[in-house]
């Protein structure tokens, strides 16, 4: 049995892979992209504690996996939704890359301070 998206005014059905989130594909991708932009700002300075970095890595893995399940589930997706899914994958990848660069910068900063 399919449920309707819980976002007010949206009547789109929720695919099985997103049943736990209770949102349609469009609103799931919008939510992931919004969260990614917040996390990118949070990590931009390289001051995120190690535990927070682990939480972000877990977010990337879980949401990427869920998005892959949606994309490969056989649901009929419009070209616009396919493009949005690909864009969201790219956003997740960019967040991961940003986190890696931030770690490299902060590691370099700590190393150069120790050498002085």
Buried (B, 14 or more C-beta within 10 A) or exposed (E): EEEEBEBEEBEBBBBEBBEEBBBBBBBBBBBBBEBBEEBBEBBBEBEBEEEBBEEBBEBBEEBBEBBEEBBEEEEEBEEEBEEBBEEBBEBBEEBBEBBEEBBEEBEEEEEEEEEE
